[in-house]
Amino acid sequence: MGRLWDKGEPLDALVLRYTAGEDHVLDDRLVAYDVRASTAHAEMLHAQGYLDDDAIAAIRDGLGALAAEHAAGAWHVELADEDCHTALERRLVDRIGEAGSRIHLGRSRNDQVLVALRLWMRDAVADLADTADAAADALDRLAERHADVDLPGYTHQQRAMPSSVPLWARGFASELRDDALGLRLAARRAEKNPLGSAAGYGAPALDLDRDATTARLDFAEVHDPVTAVQLSRGKAEAGVLFEAALLAQDLGRLSADVILFATQEFAFVTLPAALTTGSSIMPQKRNPDVFELARARTATATAALHEVMGVTQKLTSGYHRDLQLIKAALFRGVDSVLDTARVIAHAIDGIAFRPDAIALAPELFAADDAYRLVVDEGIPFREAYRRVGERYRTGGDSVE
C-alpha cells in the first residue's frame, strides 16, 4: 500500500522530500491521537452499518497493538509514509488485511490530521497550564521562605518605593496563574470535533454520525458547518501560541529580575552551583545561563505565533497545502515554552535572597512621607508632594 492519495504514478523523490518536509518526524507525536480518533471513527462506521462485527473487532485490536508498539519504539513514521495517517493505515492493512482498508470511509487526511492535532493541543494546553501553576507554587514557597525580607521596588530601572520578596514573588505567581487560566480558555477552539468534515465539504452520500465521534472523543461540540472547519485552521493553534507567548514573557521577565539580582553589583540573591554554569576562561565565574536562556526563548514562542498567522493570512477558503506548515511552528512554540516553564519551576526553589545585602534608602519612603503629611495635616496631596520633594532636593530628612 502506498500513501493515502497514491494513484499508482511514481512521485519524484525530491518532490516527496520537499512536500513531506518534517511531517514524518513531527507526526510521531500524533500517532497515539490518530489511533484514538481512528478507533472512534471506525466504531461510528460500525454503528452506522458500514463495518461488520468482524471488521470492527480486527480494526480495534489492530490499532491498539500498533499504538502499543509505537509507544515502545518498535516503529516510527517514515519519509516514505509521508505522515502518520499513511503509516498507520499501511501497517493496519498489512496486519489485518482488507478490513484495514475500510477505515478511511467518510474522512480525509484534512479532518484526520486536524482531529489528531486538536486532541494533542488539549493535552499540551493542560501540561502548559499545570506547569505554569507549578512555577507559581514555587514562587509562593519562595515568598514564605523570605516572608520578612524587604526589597526596593523599581520604576524606570530606578529605585522607587519599598517592596518585599513576598510582593515580588507573589506578583509573578499571580500572573503565572493568570497565564494558566488563559491557556485553559484558549483550548476552546480545539474542543470542536472536525471528524466527518472530510476534505471540507462533508460526505453527503454517507450517513455519518458526527455526534457519536464527538462523544467518543470527549469534544464539546461538533464543528459545523463542514465548510467552517478548514476556515478554522490555525486559529486554535494561534490562540494556544498567543497564551503560551504570554507565559513565556512572564517567565522571561522573572528571569531578567533574577539575573539582575544575582549580579555582584546587586547581590540580592545567591544561586546554587547546580543552577549555574562556569566559564571556560575565568575560574571564578558562575553564570545564570538557565535564566538567560529563559529570557531569550520568549522570542521562540512569539516567532511561532507569527509564523502560524503568517501561513494562514490571505488564504482563500478550503484546504491548502500551506496549512501543513502550521504543525512545526505549533510544536516548536509549545515545546519551547513548556521546557522553559519546567526548568524555571524547578530553579525557583534554589533561589535564596540575602537580607544582609539589601538596604532600603530613605528616599524610597518619599511617597509614604507625602501620604503622612496629607493624613496628619489635611493638606492636598500635591502640596505634600511639593514639600517632600523640596526636602529631598535640599538634603533634608524624611518626615518625622
Contacts in CASP RR format, 6 or more apart in sequence:
PFRMAT RR
TARGET T0000
AUTHOR 0000-0000-0000
METHOD contacts of the structure
MODEL  1
MGRLWDKGEPLDALVLRYTAGEDHVLDDRLVAYDVRASTAHAEMLHAQGY
LDDDAIAAIRDGLGALAAEHAAGAWHVELADEDCHTALERRLVDRIGEAG
SRIHLGRSRNDQVLVALRLWMRDAVADLADTADAAADALDRLAERHADVD
LPGYTHQQRAMPSSVPLWARGFASELRDDALGLRLAARRAEKNPLGSAAG
YGAPALDLDRDATTARLDFAEVHDPVTAVQLSRGKAEAGVLFEAALLAQD
LGRLSADVILFATQEFAFVTLPAALTTGSSIMPQKRNPDVFELARARTAT
ATAALHEVMGVTQKLTSGYHRDLQLIKAALFRGVDSVLDTARVIAHAIDG
IAFRPDAIALAPELFAADDAYRLVVDEGIPFREAYRRVGERYRTGGDSVE
1 89 0 8 1.000
1 90 0 8 1.000
1 93 0 8 1.000
1 94 0 8 1.000
1 101 0 8 1.000
2 86 0 8 1.000
2 90 0 8 1.000
3 11 0 8 1.000
3 81 0 8 1.000
3 82 0 8 1.000
3 86 0 8 1.000
4 85 0 8 1.000
4 86 0 8 1.000
4 89 0 8 1.000
4 104 0 8 1.000
4 109 0 8 1.000
5 109 0 8 1.000
16 79 0 8 1.000
16 80 0 8 1.000
16 82 0 8 1.000
17 79 0 8 1.000
19 82 0 8 1.000
19 321 0 8 1.000
20 79 0 8 1.000
20 82 0 8 1.000
20 83 0 8 1.000
22 327 0 8 1.000
22 328 0 8 1.000
23 77 0 8 1.000
23 82 0 8 1.000
23 83 0 8 1.000
23 324 0 8 1.000
23 327 0 8 1.000
24 77 0 8 1.000
24 78 0 8 1.000
24 79 0 8 1.000
24 81 0 8 1.000
24 82 0 8 1.000
24 83 0 8 1.000
24 87 0 8 1.000
25 77 0 8 1.000
26 327 0 8 1.000
26 328 0 8 1.000
26 331 0 8 1.000
27 34 0 8 1.000
27 77 0 8 1.000
27 83 0 8 1.000
27 84 0 8 1.000
27 85 0 8 1.000
27 87 0 8 1.000
28 70 0 8 1.000
28 76 0 8 1.000
28 77 0 8 1.000
28 84 0 8 1.000
29 120 0 8 1.000
29 331 0 8 1.000
30 84 0 8 1.000
30 113 0 8 1.000
30 116 0 8 1.000
30 117 0 8 1.000
30 120 0 8 1.000
31 67 0 8 1.000
31 70 0 8 1.000
31 77 0 8 1.000
31 84 0 8 1.000
31 87 0 8 1.000
31 88 0 8 1.000
32 67 0 8 1.000
32 70 0 8 1.000
32 71 0 8 1.000
33 115 0 8 1.000
33 116 0 8 1.000
33 117 0 8 1.000
33 119 0 8 1.000
33 120 0 8 1.000
34 84 0 8 1.000
34 85 0 8 1.000
34 88 0 8 1.000
34 112 0 8 1.000
34 116 0 8 1.000
35 63 0 8 1.000
35 64 0 8 1.000
35 66 0 8 1.000
35 67 0 8 1.000
35 88 0 8 1.000
36 119 0 8 1.000
36 217 0 8 1.000
37 112 0 8 1.000
37 115 0 8 1.000
37 116 0 8 1.000
37 119 0 8 1.000
37 195 0 8 1.000
37 213 0 8 1.000
37 217 0 8 1.000
38 59 0 8 1.000
38 63 0 8 1.000
38 88 0 8 1.000
38 103 0 8 1.000
38 112 0 8 1.000
39 59 0 8 1.000
39 60 0 8 1.000
39 63 0 8 1.000
39 64 0 8 1.000
40 195 0 8 1.000
40 212 0 8 1.000
40 213 0 8 1.000
40 216 0 8 1.000
40 217 0 8 1.000
41 103 0 8 1.000
41 107 0 8 1.000
41 195 0 8 1.000
41 213 0 8 1.000
42 51 0 8 1.000
42 56 0 8 1.000
42 59 0 8 1.000
42 60 0 8 1.000
42 63 0 8 1.000
42 103 0 8 1.000
43 56 0 8 1.000
43 60 0 8 1.000
43 212 0 8 1.000
43 216 0 8 1.000
44 208 0 8 1.000
44 209 0 8 1.000
44 212 0 8 1.000
44 213 0 8 1.000
44 216 0 8 1.000
45 51 0 8 1.000
45 56 0 8 1.000
45 102 0 8 1.000
45 103 0 8 1.000
45 105 0 8 1.000
45 106 0 8 1.000
46 52 0 8 1.000
46 53 0 8 1.000
46 55 0 8 1.000
46 56 0 8 1.000
47 209 0 8 1.000
47 212 0 8 1.000
48 206 0 8 1.000
48 207 0 8 1.000
48 208 0 8 1.000
48 209 0 8 1.000
50 102 0 8 1.000
50 105 0 8 1.000
50 206 0 8 1.000
51 59 0 8 1.000
51 99 0 8 1.000
51 102 0 8 1.000
54 99 0 8 1.000
55 99 0 8 1.000
55 100 0 8 1.000
55 102 0 8 1.000
58 96 0 8 1.000
58 97 0 8 1.000
58 99 0 8 1.000
58 100 0 8 1.000
59 92 0 8 1.000
59 96 0 8 1.000
59 99 0 8 1.000
59 100 0 8 1.000
59 102 0 8 1.000
59 103 0 8 1.000
61 96 0 8 1.000
62 92 0 8 1.000
62 95 0 8 1.000
62 96 0 8 1.000
63 88 0 8 1.000
63 92 0 8 1.000
65 95 0 8 1.000
66 75 0 8 1.000
66 88 0 8 1.000
66 91 0 8 1.000
66 92 0 8 1.000
66 95 0 8 1.000
69 75 0 8 1.000
70 76 0 8 1.000
75 87 0 8 1.000
75 91 0 8 1.000
77 83 0 8 1.000
77 84 0 8 1.000
77 87 0 8 1.000
78 87 0 8 1.000
81 87 0 8 1.000
81 90 0 8 1.000
83 109 0 8 1.000
83 113 0 8 1.000
84 116 0 8 1.000
85 109 0 8 1.000
85 112 0 8 1.000
85 113 0 8 1.000
89 100 0 8 1.000
89 101 0 8 1.000
89 103 0 8 1.000
89 104 0 8 1.000
92 100 0 8 1.000
92 103 0 8 1.000
93 100 0 8 1.000
93 101 0 8 1.000
105 206 0 8 1.000
106 196 0 8 1.000
106 198 0 8 1.000
106 202 0 8 1.000
106 203 0 8 1.000
106 206 0 8 1.000
106 208 0 8 1.000
107 195 0 8 1.000
107 196 0 8 1.000
107 198 0 8 1.000
107 203 0 8 1.000
108 198 0 8 1.000
108 199 0 8 1.000
108 200 0 8 1.000
110 197 0 8 1.000
110 198 0 8 1.000
110 199 0 8 1.000
110 200 0 8 1.000
110 229 0 8 1.000
110 230 0 8 1.000
110 319 0 8 1.000
111 194 0 8 1.000
111 195 0 8 1.000
111 196 0 8 1.000
111 197 0 8 1.000
111 198 0 8 1.000
111 199 0 8 1.000
111 200 0 8 1.000
111 229 0 8 1.000
112 195 0 8 1.000
113 327 0 8 1.000
114 194 0 8 1.000
114 229 0 8 1.000
114 233 0 8 1.000
115 193 0 8 1.000
115 194 0 8 1.000
115 195 0 8 1.000
115 217 0 8 1.000
117 237 0 8 1.000
117 327 0 8 1.000
117 330 0 8 1.000
118 190 0 8 1.000
118 191 0 8 1.000
118 192 0 8 1.000
118 193 0 8 1.000
118 194 0 8 1.000
118 219 0 8 1.000
118 236 0 8 1.000
119 217 0 8 1.000
121 187 0 8 1.000
121 190 0 8 1.000
121 236 0 8 1.000
121 237 0 8 1.000
121 240 0 8 1.000
121 330 0 8 1.000
122 187 0 8 1.000
122 190 0 8 1.000
122 191 0 8 1.000
124 240 0 8 1.000
124 334 0 8 1.000
124 338 0 8 1.000
125 183 0 8 1.000
125 184 0 8 1.000
125 186 0 8 1.000
125 187 0 8 1.000
125 190 0 8 1.000
125 240 0 8 1.000
126 184 0 8 1.000
126 187 0 8 1.000
127 338 0 8 1.000
128 180 0 8 1.000
128 183 0 8 1.000
128 244 0 8 1.000
128 247 0 8 1.000
128 334 0 8 1.000
128 337 0 8 1.000
128 338 0 8 1.000
128 341 0 8 1.000
129 179 0 8 1.000
129 180 0 8 1.000
129 181 0 8 1.000
129 182 0 8 1.000
129 183 0 8 1.000
129 184 0 8 1.000
130 180 0 8 1.000
131 338 0 8 1.000
131 341 0 8 1.000
131 342 0 8 1.000
131 345 0 8 1.000
132 176 0 8 1.000
132 177 0 8 1.000
132 179 0 8 1.000
132 180 0 8 1.000
132 183 0 8 1.000
132 247 0 8 1.000
132 341 0 8 1.000
133 176 0 8 1.000
133 177 0 8 1.000
133 180 0 8 1.000
134 341 0 8 1.000
134 345 0 8 1.000
135 173 0 8 1.000
135 176 0 8 1.000
135 251 0 8 1.000
135 341 0 8 1.000
135 344 0 8 1.000
135 345 0 8 1.000
135 348 0 8 1.000
136 172 0 8 1.000
136 173 0 8 1.000
136 174 0 8 1.000
136 176 0 8 1.000
136 177 0 8 1.000
136 180 0 8 1.000
137 173 0 8 1.000
137 345 0 8 1.000
138 345 0 8 1.000
138 346 0 8 1.000
138 348 0 8 1.000
138 349 0 8 1.000
139 169 0 8 1.000
139 170 0 8 1.000
139 171 0 8 1.000
139 172 0 8 1.000
139 173 0 8 1.000
139 176 0 8 1.000
139 348 0 8 1.000
140 169 0 8 1.000
140 170 0 8 1.000
140 173 0 8 1.000
141 348 0 8 1.000
141 349 0 8 1.000
142 165 0 8 1.000
142 169 0 8 1.000
142 348 0 8 1.000
142 349 0 8 1.000
142 351 0 8 1.000
143 165 0 8 1.000
143 166 0 8 1.000
143 169 0 8 1.000
143 170 0 8 1.000
143 173 0 8 1.000
144 166 0 8 1.000
145 352 0 8 1.000
146 165 0 8 1.000
146 166 0 8 1.000
146 169 0 8 1.000
146 353 0 8 1.000
146 355 0 8 1.000
147 165 0 8 1.000
147 166 0 8 1.000
148 355 0 8 1.000
149 164 0 8 1.000
149 165 0 8 1.000
149 353 0 8 1.000
149 355 0 8 1.000
149 358 0 8 1.000
150 162 0 8 1.000
150 163 0 8 1.000
150 164 0 8 1.000
150 165 0 8 1.000
150 355 0 8 1.000
150 358 0 8 1.000
150 360 0 8 1.000
151 162 0 8 1.000
151 163 0 8 1.000
151 164 0 8 1.000
151 165 0 8 1.000
151 167 0 8 1.000
151 168 0 8 1.000
151 268 0 8 1.000
151 353 0 8 1.000
151 358 0 8 1.000
152 159 0 8 1.000
152 160 0 8 1.000
152 161 0 8 1.000
152 162 0 8 1.000
152 163 0 8 1.000
152 358 0 8 1.000
152 360 0 8 1.000
152 361 0 8 1.000
152 364 0 8 1.000
153 159 0 8 1.000
153 160 0 8 1.000
153 161 0 8 1.000
153 162 0 8 1.000
153 163 0 8 1.000
153 168 0 8 1.000
153 364 0 8 1.000
154 160 0 8 1.000
159 361 0 8 1.000
159 363 0 8 1.000
159 364 0 8 1.000
160 364 0 8 1.000
161 364 0 8 1.000
161 365 0 8 1.000
161 367 0 8 1.000
161 368 0 8 1.000
162 360 0 8 1.000
162 364 0 8 1.000
162 365 0 8 1.000
162 368 0 8 1.000
165 353 0 8 1.000
168 257 0 8 1.000
172 250 0 8 1.000
172 253 0 8 1.000
172 254 0 8 1.000
175 250 0 8 1.000
176 247 0 8 1.000
176 250 0 8 1.000
176 251 0 8 1.000
179 243 0 8 1.000
179 246 0 8 1.000
179 247 0 8 1.000
179 250 0 8 1.000
180 247 0 8 1.000
182 243 0 8 1.000
182 246 0 8 1.000
183 240 0 8 1.000
183 243 0 8 1.000
183 244 0 8 1.000
183 247 0 8 1.000
185 243 0 8 1.000
186 236 0 8 1.000
186 239 0 8 1.000
186 240 0 8 1.000
186 242 0 8 1.000
186 243 0 8 1.000
187 236 0 8 1.000
187 240 0 8 1.000
188 220 0 8 1.000
189 232 0 8 1.000
189 235 0 8 1.000
189 236 0 8 1.000
189 239 0 8 1.000
190 236 0 8 1.000
190 240 0 8 1.000
191 219 0 8 1.000
191 220 0 8 1.000
191 221 0 8 1.000
192 219 0 8 1.000
192 220 0 8 1.000
192 221 0 8 1.000
192 222 0 8 1.000
192 223 0 8 1.000
192 232 0 8 1.000
193 210 0 8 1.000
193 213 0 8 1.000
193 214 0 8 1.000
193 217 0 8 1.000
193 219 0 8 1.000
193 221 0 8 1.000
193 222 0 8 1.000
193 223 0 8 1.000
194 223 0 8 1.000
194 229 0 8 1.000
194 232 0 8 1.000
195 210 0 8 1.000
195 213 0 8 1.000
195 214 0 8 1.000
195 217 0 8 1.000
196 202 0 8 1.000
196 203 0 8 1.000
196 208 0 8 1.000
196 210 0 8 1.000
196 213 0 8 1.000
196 226 0 8 1.000
197 223 0 8 1.000
197 226 0 8 1.000
197 229 0 8 1.000
197 230 0 8 1.000
198 226 0 8 1.000
199 319 0 8 1.000
200 226 0 8 1.000
200 227 0 8 1.000
200 229 0 8 1.000
200 230 0 8 1.000
200 318 0 8 1.000
200 319 0 8 1.000
201 226 0 8 1.000
201 227 0 8 1.000
202 208 0 8 1.000
202 226 0 8 1.000
210 222 0 8 1.000
210 224 0 8 1.000
211 222 0 8 1.000
213 219 0 8 1.000
214 221 0 8 1.000
214 222 0 8 1.000
223 229 0 8 1.000
223 232 0 8 1.000
227 317 0 8 1.000
227 318 0 8 1.000
230 317 0 8 1.000
230 318 0 8 1.000
230 319 0 8 1.000
230 323 0 8 1.000
231 317 0 8 1.000
231 318 0 8 1.000
233 312 0 8 1.000
233 319 0 8 1.000
233 323 0 8 1.000
233 326 0 8 1.000
234 308 0 8 1.000
234 309 0 8 1.000
234 311 0 8 1.000
234 312 0 8 1.000
234 323 0 8 1.000
234 326 0 8 1.000
235 312 0 8 1.000
237 308 0 8 1.000
237 326 0 8 1.000
237 329 0 8 1.000
237 330 0 8 1.000
238 305 0 8 1.000
238 308 0 8 1.000
238 309 0 8 1.000
238 312 0 8 1.000
240 330 0 8 1.000
240 334 0 8 1.000
241 301 0 8 1.000
241 304 0 8 1.000
241 305 0 8 1.000
241 308 0 8 1.000
241 329 0 8 1.000
241 330 0 8 1.000
241 333 0 8 1.000
241 334 0 8 1.000
242 305 0 8 1.000
244 301 0 8 1.000
244 305 0 8 1.000
244 333 0 8 1.000
244 334 0 8 1.000
244 337 0 8 1.000
245 298 0 8 1.000
245 301 0 8 1.000
245 302 0 8 1.000
245 304 0 8 1.000
245 305 0 8 1.000
245 337 0 8 1.000
247 301 0 8 1.000
247 337 0 8 1.000
247 341 0 8 1.000
248 297 0 8 1.000
248 298 0 8 1.000
248 300 0 8 1.000
248 301 0 8 1.000
248 302 0 8 1.000
248 336 0 8 1.000
248 337 0 8 1.000
248 340 0 8 1.000
249 298 0 8 1.000
249 301 0 8 1.000
251 294 0 8 1.000
251 298 0 8 1.000
251 337 0 8 1.000
251 340 0 8 1.000
251 341 0 8 1.000
251 344 0 8 1.000
252 291 0 8 1.000
252 294 0 8 1.000
252 295 0 8 1.000
252 297 0 8 1.000
252 298 0 8 1.000
252 340 0 8 1.000
254 294 0 8 1.000
254 344 0 8 1.000
255 290 0 8 1.000
255 291 0 8 1.000
255 292 0 8 1.000
255 294 0 8 1.000
255 295 0 8 1.000
255 344 0 8 1.000
256 291 0 8 1.000
256 295 0 8 1.000
258 269 0 8 1.000
258 271 0 8 1.000
258 288 0 8 1.000
258 291 0 8 1.000
258 351 0 8 1.000
259 288 0 8 1.000
259 291 0 8 1.000
259 292 0 8 1.000
259 295 0 8 1.000
260 266 0 8 1.000
261 267 0 8 1.000
261 268 0 8 1.000
261 269 0 8 1.000
261 353 0 8 1.000
262 268 0 8 1.000
262 269 0 8 1.000
262 270 0 8 1.000
262 271 0 8 1.000
262 288 0 8 1.000
262 291 0 8 1.000
266 357 0 8 1.000
267 354 0 8 1.000
267 357 0 8 1.000
268 353 0 8 1.000
268 354 0 8 1.000
268 357 0 8 1.000
268 358 0 8 1.000
269 351 0 8 1.000
269 352 0 8 1.000
269 353 0 8 1.000
269 354 0 8 1.000
270 352 0 8 1.000
270 354 0 8 1.000
271 286 0 8 1.000
271 288 0 8 1.000
271 350 0 8 1.000
271 351 0 8 1.000
271 352 0 8 1.000
272 350 0 8 1.000
272 352 0 8 1.000
273 286 0 8 1.000
275 288 0 8 1.000
275 290 0 8 1.000
275 347 0 8 1.000
275 350 0 8 1.000
276 286 0 8 1.000
276 287 0 8 1.000
276 288 0 8 1.000
276 289 0 8 1.000
276 290 0 8 1.000
277 286 0 8 1.000
277 287 0 8 1.000
277 289 0 8 1.000
278 285 0 8 1.000
278 286 0 8 1.000
278 287 0 8 1.000
279 285 0 8 1.000
279 287 0 8 1.000
290 343 0 8 1.000
290 344 0 8 1.000
290 347 0 8 1.000
291 344 0 8 1.000
291 347 0 8 1.000
293 340 0 8 1.000
294 340 0 8 1.000
294 343 0 8 1.000
294 344 0 8 1.000
297 336 0 8 1.000
297 337 0 8 1.000
297 339 0 8 1.000
297 340 0 8 1.000
300 332 0 8 1.000
300 333 0 8 1.000
300 336 0 8 1.000
300 337 0 8 1.000
301 333 0 8 1.000
301 336 0 8 1.000
301 337 0 8 1.000
304 329 0 8 1.000
304 330 0 8 1.000
304 332 0 8 1.000
304 333 0 8 1.000
304 334 0 8 1.000
304 336 0 8 1.000
305 329 0 8 1.000
305 333 0 8 1.000
307 325 0 8 1.000
307 329 0 8 1.000
308 326 0 8 1.000
308 329 0 8 1.000
308 330 0 8 1.000
311 322 0 8 1.000
311 323 0 8 1.000
311 325 0 8 1.000
311 326 0 8 1.000
311 329 0 8 1.000
312 322 0 8 1.000
312 323 0 8 1.000
312 326 0 8 1.000
315 322 0 8 1.000
315 323 0 8 1.000
362 397 0 8 1.000
362 398 0 8 1.000
363 392 0 8 1.000
365 398 0 8 1.000
366 388 0 8 1.000
366 389 0 8 1.000
366 392 0 8 1.000
366 398 0 8 1.000
369 384 0 8 1.000
369 388 0 8 1.000
369 391 0 8 1.000
369 398 0 8 1.000
369 399 0 8 1.000
370 381 0 8 1.000
370 384 0 8 1.000
370 385 0 8 1.000
370 387 0 8 1.000
370 388 0 8 1.000
371 381 0 8 1.000
371 384 0 8 1.000
372 399 0 8 1.000
373 379 0 8 1.000
373 383 0 8 1.000
373 384 0 8 1.000
373 387 0 8 1.000
373 388 0 8 1.000
373 399 0 8 1.000
374 380 0 8 1.000
374 381 0 8 1.000
374 384 0 8 1.000
377 384 0 8 1.000
388 398 0 8 1.000
388 399 0 8 1.000
391 397 0 8 1.000
391 398 0 8 1.000
391 399 0 8 1.000
END
